[in-house]
Amino acid sequence: MTAHIGRALRTRRARRSLAGAAAALTLALLGTLAPTATAGAADTGPPGAGPPGAAPSGAEDGDPGPPTGSGPQEPLAERGTLSPGQRAAAAQAFPGPGAPAPAGDYALAAGSDLSGRVAALDAALPKQGVQDLLAQANRTLETGGSCPDPFGRGDPVSGTNPALKPPVATVERYCFEQDDSVTTEWIPQAVTGVSDAQEDEAWGAATRTVLTGWYDNSNPGRENGCTSGENDACNEKGVRVTFIDPAARAYRHVLLVWPYYNSYDNISFDAVHASESPMQNGIHAGGMVWYGNYLYVADTFNGIRVFDMRYIMDLNPDQDAAVDDRTPDGLRSNVRDNRQVGRQSSVWYSYGYRYVMPQVATWQLSSTQYNSGSSSACADTGAPRISYLSLDRTGTDQLVAGEYCAPTSGLPSLGRTGSWPVAELERRSGPVAANTSYFLPVHQVQGVARQDGTWYFNQSHRYSNGSVWRARITGGRLTRTGGELRTAVGPEDLYAEHGRATGRAPRLWSVSEHAENTADASCAASGNTPCGRVLYAHSLSTLLAAP
C-alpha cells in the first residue's frame, strides 16, 4: 500500500514538473495525426491491433485482441522549447498581474470531426439519456457527519494564526462513497452542472444535476512493463465523468472514450489519451463545461475535447452484470471484465463501466505550446495551458479558460485566462478567436468562474487550505477586489450556478481533490487541516460581501 501511494504521489508531482525531455518524447510519439473520421476508414486503432487480414491469437470475426498502447489519438498542439534568450526576453516583457494578454495566443482551430465514428457506435450499441442514467444511479452521495472536513480553520501552519481568516462558509457539502474517497487511481478535478447546460437550469426533470470529472492518476502496472490485458492496474483509463443528483443523494460514473476503426474496419473505442507526461498518459481533465448537448473537456497542452450527451452508450441495459447483453450489432457486451475496453474478439468491454460517452470533436490550440516541457512555470507567449474551464452566461455565453502556473525568476508569468463565444465553438469548423485575454492576478490557479463582471479564482496551497480571490476589470486590467478568502484543502475547478431560473441563491461550486487522510500519506503527514474529497458550494452573495 505504501509503495502504491508513493507512486501516486510521484505521478501527481509529475503533472506539475514536466521535464524538457518528456516534451521531446511527446513530440516523437505524437508526430502523426490520426486519420480523419470517415466511416469505414482503415484506421489502425491502438498499437498491437495487427495488420488487416491477419487475425491475432484469440480473435474472432477479424477483431484485434486487447490493445497494448494508448492508440493513435490526435495530437492537437505543436510543441516548442524556449531558448535561453527567449526565456530572458519573456521575463523582461511580462507586463505584470492582470494586464491584457495577446488574444491570438488563445486562438483555436477545429480538429478532426469524429461524428461519423460516433454514428457508427450508435448503430452498434444501445444508449441511455441523462435522466434515465440518473434514475438508475448506483452509488450513494454522502453528506453531514459521514463526510471528511477539508476546511478546518484556514491556517496553513498551526491553526492558531489570528491574521488568517477562517474558511468561508459552505451552503452545500457532499462526499462520495468510501472507495471513491480514498482511491489513489481516480482524482477529481472538473466541475460543471445543469446551470451551465441550460439557461432555464433544467434538463427534463433534472434541475440540480452536477457533474465532476476525474482523471486516471495511478496505474503502477505501467511502471513494471505489463500489458493492458494482463490486469486492471496496467490500464490507462483516461477520464471518467460523474453524474450527480444532490436531491436524490445518488451518482453514477461514465467513462469518456475515443472512437476509432480498428485494423479490421470494425468500429471500436479506447480510453482518451494525450501523453501529458511519461507517467500521465491520459488527459488531466482539469475543467469541463456542459453546454446544451455537449461536454467540453480541457486537454491541458492541446486544447478542448468535445463529447456528446446524446450518445451515452449503455453496455448493461438489463442491469444484470452477471449476464452479457446482446447489442444491436449482433454482438454482446461484458461489464464484468475491467481489464479490456472497446470491441475485442466480438465482445464489447468498457473497463467494467456500464456507460461510455464518445468524443465527437476537438478544438486545437493554434499557437505553439511552450509550456509542455517546463515545470509549473509558464511562458507568457505562445499557446496557454488549458488547465480549467467554466461558462459565463452574462450576456453572450462565453467559455472561459485559464492555466495553472507558478512563477519563477526566469518565467515570472502568473498564467493567463481567456474566453471564446460558445456559439463559435458550436459550429465545429474553421478558426475561433478569443474575445478576452488577461494575465491572472494570482498564481497557482486551479479554477476560474466569471459572473456579472466579477471573476472568481480558486488558488491551491498543496495540503493547506486553498484560497478564493475576486477580481474585476478596472482601468483595462484584471484587478483583485477585496482580500483573500480561505476555502477547502485542494480546491479545483469552479462552476457558477446562477439561479436565475430556479430561484435558488447563486452558488459557486468546486471539488477538493485529495484523498482522505487515511489514504493520502502526504496529507496525513502534513499535520494540518484534514484532507478529503468533497463536492461543495459557497454562496455567491457571501463571497461578494466578504471584505
Rosetta blueprint (number, residue, H / E / L):
1 M L
2 T H
3 A H
4 H H
5 I H
6 G H
7 R H
8 A H
9 L H
10 R H
11 T H
12 R H
13 R H
14 A H
15 R H
16 R H
17 S L
18 L L
19 A L
20 G H
21 A H
22 A H
23 A H
24 A H
25 L H
26 T H
27 L H
28 A H
29 L H
30 L L
31 G L
32 T L
33 L L
34 A L
35 P L
36 T L
37 A L
38 T L
39 A L
40 G L
41 A L
42 A L
43 D L
44 T L
45 G L
46 P L
47 P L
48 G L
49 A L
50 G L
51 P L
52 P L
53 G L
54 A L
55 A L
56 P L
57 S L
58 G L
59 A L
60 E L
61 D L
62 G L
63 D L
64 P L
65 G L
66 P L
67 P L
68 T L
69 G L
70 S L
71 G L
72 P L
73 Q L
74 E L
75 P L
76 L L
77 A L
78 E L
79 R E
80 G L
81 T L
82 L L
83 S L
84 P H
85 G H
86 Q H
87 R H
88 A H
89 A H
90 A H
91 A H
92 Q H
93 A H
94 F L
95 P L
96 G L
97 P L
98 G L
99 A L
100 P E
101 A L
102 P L
103 A H
104 G H
105 D H
106 Y H
107 A L
108 L E
109 A E
110 A E
111 G L
112 S L
113 D L
114 L L
115 S H
116 G H
117 R H
118 V H
119 A H
120 A H
121 L H
122 D H
123 A H
124 A H
125 L L
126 P L
127 K E
128 Q L
129 G L
130 V H
131 Q H
132 D H
133 L H
134 L H
135 A H
136 Q L
137 A L
138 N L
139 R E
140 T E
141 L L
142 E E
143 T E
144 G H
145 G H
146 S H
147 C L
148 P L
149 D L
150 P L
151 F L
152 G L
153 R L
154 G L
155 D L
156 P L
157 V L
158 S L
159 G L
160 T L
161 N L
162 P L
163 A L
164 L L
165 K L
166 P L
167 P E
168 V L
169 A L
170 T L
171 V L
172 E E
173 R E
174 Y E
175 C E
176 F L
177 E L
178 Q H
179 D H
180 D H
181 S H
182 V H
183 T L
184 T L
185 E L
186 W E
187 I E
188 P E
189 Q E
190 A E
191 V E
192 T E
193 G E
194 V H
195 S H
196 D H
197 A H
198 Q L
199 E L
200 D L
201 E L
202 A L
203 W E
204 G L
205 A L
206 A E
207 T L
208 R L
209 T L
210 V E
211 L E
212 T E
213 G E
214 W E
215 Y E
216 D E
217 N L
218 S L
219 N L
220 P H
221 G H
222 R H
223 E H
224 N H
225 G L
226 C L
227 T L
228 S L
229 G L
230 E L
231 N L
232 D H
233 A H
234 C H
235 N L
236 E L
237 K L
238 G L
239 V E
240 R E
241 V E
242 T E
243 F E
244 I E
245 D E
246 P L
247 A L
248 A L
249 R L
250 A E
251 Y E
252 R E
253 H E
254 V E
255 L E
256 L E
257 V E
258 W E
259 P E
260 Y E
261 Y E
262 N L
263 S L
264 Y L
265 D L
266 N L
267 I E
268 S E
269 F E
270 D E
271 A E
272 V L
273 H L
274 A L
275 S L
276 E L
277 S L
278 P L
279 M L
280 Q L
281 N L
282 G L
283 I L
284 H L
285 A L
286 G L
287 G L
288 M E
289 V E
290 W E
291 Y E
292 G L
293 N L
294 Y E
295 L E
296 Y E
297 V E
298 A E
299 D E
300 T L
301 F L
302 N L
303 G E
304 I E
305 R E
306 V E
307 F E
308 D E
309 M H
310 R H
311 Y H
312 I L
313 M E
314 D E
315 L L
316 N L
317 P L
318 D L
319 Q L
320 D L
321 A L
322 A L
323 V L
324 D L
325 D E
326 R E
327 T L
328 P L
329 D L
330 G L
331 L L
332 R E
333 S E
334 N E
335 V L
336 R L
337 D L
338 N L
339 R L
340 Q L
341 V E
342 G E
343 R E
344 Q E
345 S L
346 S L
347 V E
348 W E
349 Y E
350 S E
351 Y L
352 G L
353 Y L
354 R L
355 Y E
356 V E
357 M E
358 P E
359 Q E
360 V E
361 A E
362 T E
363 W E
364 Q E
365 L E
366 S L
367 S L
368 T L
369 Q E
370 Y L
371 N L
372 S L
373 G L
374 S L
375 S L
376 S L
377 A L
378 C L
379 A L
380 D L
381 T L
382 G L
383 A E
384 P L
385 R L
386 I L
387 S L
388 Y E
389 L E
390 S E
391 L E
392 D E
393 R L
394 T L
395 G L
396 T L
397 D L
398 Q E
399 L E
400 V E
401 A E
402 G E
403 E L
404 Y L
405 C L
406 A L
407 P L
408 T L
409 S L
410 G L
411 L L
412 P L
413 S L
414 L L
415 G L
416 R E
417 T E
418 G E
419 S E
420 W E
421 P E
422 V H
423 A H
424 E H
425 L H
426 E H
427 R L
428 R L
429 S L
430 G L
431 P E
432 V E
433 A L
434 A L
435 N L
436 T E
437 S E
438 Y E
439 F E
440 L L
441 P L
442 V L
443 H L
444 Q L
445 V E
446 Q E
447 G E
448 V E
449 A E
450 R E
451 Q E
452 D L
453 G L
454 T E
455 W E
456 Y E
457 F E
458 N E
459 Q E
460 S E
461 H E
462 R L
463 Y L
464 S E
465 N E
466 G E
467 S E
468 V E
469 W E
470 R E
471 A E
472 R E
473 I E
474 T E
475 G L
476 G L
477 R E
478 L E
479 T E
480 R E
481 T E
482 G E
483 G E
484 E E
485 L E
486 R E
487 T E
488 A E
489 V E
490 G L
491 P E
492 E L
493 D L
494 L L
495 Y E
496 A E
497 E E
498 H L
499 G L
500 R L
501 A L
502 T L
503 G L
504 R L
505 A L
506 P L
507 R E
508 L E
509 W E
510 S E
511 V E
512 S E
513 E L
514 H L
515 A L
516 E L
517 N L
518 T L
519 A L
520 D L
521 A H
522 S H
523 C H
524 A H
525 A H
526 S H
527 G L
528 N L
529 T L
530 P L
531 C L
532 G L
533 R L
534 V E
535 L E
536 Y E
537 A E
538 H E
539 S E
540 L H
541 S H
542 T H
543 L H
544 L H
545 A H
546 A L
547 P L
